[in-house]
Amino acid sequence: MNALSAYERQPNVRHLAAFVATVRHGSVTRASRAVNLTQPALTQAIARLETDLGCTLFERGAGGMTPTEPAQLLAPRVEAALELIGSPRVTGTQLRAFLAVARAGSYAGASKVTGLTSASLHRAVADLSVALRQALVERRGRSVLLTPAGERRARAFGLAIAELRAGFAEVSGWMGRIGGRIVVGAMPLSRAKWLPDALLRFTAIHPGVAVSVVEGSYGELVGPLRDGEIDLVLGALRDPSLITDLVQERIFDDRPVLMMRAGHPLAADGRAPDGFALLDYPWIMPSRDTPLRIYWENMMRSAGAEPPPVHIECGSVLTVRQLLLGSDALTMLSAPQMAVELEAGLIVYRPPPEPVVRPIGMLTRVGWRPTELQADFIAELKNPAGLMNFV
């Protein structure tokens, strides 16, 4: 691990505060008073940050400290991070320890992740509680539960780390370094073709950028998105009235179709079957809280038939494929999700009796500011050439 990546995991909060104060005041004297550091200590803090970043943050002169371009890129991110951390009494060690315990759910699990002893983690979290004057965790046997205050702090600290990571990435980009990391949450539909196609185009342009894809359902991904562990989530959009702290952006409309095995009784006719014909076969659909299930139920009612009981609830395309191949069951999916099976002639599709359209797009945090690399990746997600199979 290089010095900068280590700094992202365990930032020196006082050094960052010294940096922001120097940008704001343009003077070591005024900045040192603002953050209650001696002038030599503040000067040393700035020098250490410059060493970690590998660039000059200030032009020193008789008129004071003038921030360079990388400093101007970094300062807004650091300011946002310090605001999220919320207290000058928090140290990087405490922040790292608390986040590790919060995410692992136990001191033993956090010890494995960080390499710190359980005793060190206990002490750091206890000191953090004292510094913030808040109870942050509760012991439940070998597990740890966050208090309501602890949950708020864990989310804020995670977002602070995300802001710092973005700021350091922007400085690295300014310096011409190849690198950076994007974390994408992928719901089922996005994993079929849309995301892989965008990744191929993006990595061809930015071969040194690491992209981490986290697969899961909406419920599994929105928590890490809110906590700053994931940068953006791709998939079927939800009812906007139910989401107030996330931004949804529609990128294209998907038109799910009826899927069945080759040779299925309904496959003989290339036309859309009527709603009542669909009642004669078992159905495999995702759970009730998913948009596709809701769209399917509305489609059945629009076709004049009450939705039948779902024979098997399943959101795994691999499992659904095997169930379709071995039975007369039906499902409703996007054609790209079964592209290989359709091309091989193992699965066939028919249009539904009533058209189904569902918006697909991107979820991000309110106020999220993508880095230049993240913006380039989003541009590939919106590339018309990559959407031709969907729209």
Number of C-alpha atoms within 10 A of each C-alpha: 6 7 11 17 14 11 19 20 18 17 19 17 21 20 21 20 24 25 29 24 22 27 21 15 16 18 17 24 17 15 23 21 14 14 18 13 18 14 15 12 14 25 18 14 20 23 18 13 19 16 14 15 19 14 16 17 23 22 11 14 9 5 9 15 18 19 20 14 13 21 21 16 18 21 22 15 23 25 19 15 25 24 14 18 23 15 12 14 15 20 19 18 18 23 25 23 24 27 20 21 27 23 14 17 18 19 25 17 17 23 19 13 13 15 9 14 14 19 11 15 23 16 14 20 22 17 16 22 18 14 15 15 9 15 16 24 21 12 12 9 7 9 14 18 16 18 14 13 12 20 16 13 23 23 21 21 24 22 24 26 27 21 27 25 22 26 23 24 22 22 20 18 17 13 13 9 12 13 14 20 16 17 18 20 27 22 20 17 20 21 18 18 17 21 19 14 17 21 17 13 16 20 14 10 12 17 12 13 15 14 15 12 15 16 17 14 15 20 11 13 21 21 13 19 23 20 21 23 19 23 22 25 28 27 23 24 20 17 8 10 6 8 10 10 11 17 15 22 14 15 19 18 16 21 18 25 22 21 26 25 25 19 14 17 11 22 18 9 9 11 12 17 18 15 20 14 11 21 15 11 15 17 21 21 23 21 15 12 10 17 17 21 18 13 17 22 17 17 20 21 14 14 19 14 17 15 18 14 11 16 13 15 14 14 15 11 16 11 10 22 19 11 18 21 17 9 13 18 21 23 21 24 21 18 22 19 19 21 14 12 17 17 10 10 12 16 21 22 24 18 17 23 21 18 14 18 14 17 16 21 21 20 22 22 21 12 9 14 14 17 19 14 20 18 12 15 22 16 13 21 24 17 15 14 11 18 18 10 12 17 11
